[in-house]
Amino acid sequence: MTYPWGNKRRFNSYPEYLKKIFGNRVQKVSIDAGFTCPNRDGTKGYGGCTFCLNEAFNPSYCSPDKPIRQQILEGIEFHSKRYKRATQYMAYFQAYSNTYGSLDTLKSLYEEALSVNSVKGLVIGTRPDCIDDEKLEYLQALSQKTYLIIEYGVESVYDKTLERINRGHTFADSVSAIKKTYMRGIKTGCHMIMGLPGESPQDILDSASVLSSLPLTTVKFHQLQIFRGTQMEKEFYRNPKAFSLFSINDYLQFMAEYIARLNLGFVIERIAGETPPRYAAVNRWGPRYDEILVMFEKILAERDMWQGKLWEEQEVVAGGSGRRESW
C-alpha cells in the first residue's frame, strides 16, 4: 500500500520529506547561540520549565562561547562520521528560545549560519511568546530565499499542564503564534511532550484532534524524560504516584494509537526523544533512536495502523494541514 505522502512507510516521515525538497539526505547541525528564555531571566519567571535541562540535548560541539560558523563546521565534522551520505546541512538554532533577542541580533546570527556553503536552510526553535510581527516580517522575507522553519515548543494543549510545568505561556499563545507564522507562508513546526504529569492517556489521545486542527508542517514528539537536577526530578521523588511514565513498549503502542488520530498532512519529525543516559533520573531507555524507530514501524505493521487512519478531517492543505476555511 502506498500512503498519501507517496511511499510505503506508515507515517509521513521527516527524512523522506527532506529528500523531496533537497534531493538527498540533509542533516541538522545544532547551534547554541547563547539565548535564554523569558521564564528564566525574570521577564515571566525564574527557573525555567520544570522538565528543562538544556545540556541533555546539546551535542558536545555546541557552546555559546564559539562563533556560529565554528559550531557549524565542528558539527558537520561530528555528523559526517555517523551520517556519511549527508552533504547538505540545516543550521538548527536549538538551545533555549532562539527568537528571544533584538531583530538586529537575530539577523546577524541567522545570516552568519547561512554564509556556510553547505548550509541550505534554518531550523529555529523558540517559544510562542517570543515572536512578534516585526520578526515574522523579516523571517517571511528570509524564507523566500532559503528553507526556513520555526519550531514552537507547545508541549501540551492543556493550560493546567502548562501552568504546572512552569511553562509561562498558554495554549492560546501557541495557537496564535502558529497561525501568524502560517499566514506569512513560513513553515511551522511544534514540539510536544507525551506523558506530562496530570495528563491521563485519554487526555493525550484527545490532544491529537486539537493538534490536527492547526496549520502545521512538522510535529516532533518526545516521551516525558525526567532529568537529574531539574525541578521535575524533585517533584517526582516527592510524589511519584503523580507520574505515569511509559515503558518503551507501552509508549510505542500508545504512539501507534496517537498517530492514527493525527492529521495525515503533518510531517512527523520524531516519535521519541533520545538523550545521553547519564542525564536520566528515572525510566532510562536503552535503545538508540534508530532502533526505537524499527520497533515502532514493526508495531504499526503488526496492528495495521498508520498515520491518519482514524483522523476525521479529509482535506490536507499543501505545506501544512487542517481545513482550509479555518485559516
ABEGO torsion letter per residue (X at the ends): XBBAAGBABABBBAAAAAAAAAGBBBBBBBBBAGBBBAAAAGAAEBGEBAABBAAAABBAABBAABBAAAAAAAAAAAAAAABAABABBBBBBABEBAABBBAAAAAAAAAAAAABAABAEBBBBBBAAABBAAAAAAAAAAAAABBBBBBBBAGBABAAAAAAAGAGBBAAAAAAAAAAAAAAGBBBBBBBBBGBBGBBAAAAAAAAAAAAABBBABBBBBBBBBBBGBAAAAAAAABAAABBBBBAAAAAAAAAAAAAABBAABBBABABBBBBAAABABGBBABBAAAAAAAAAAAAAAAGBBBGAABABABBBBGBBEBAAAX
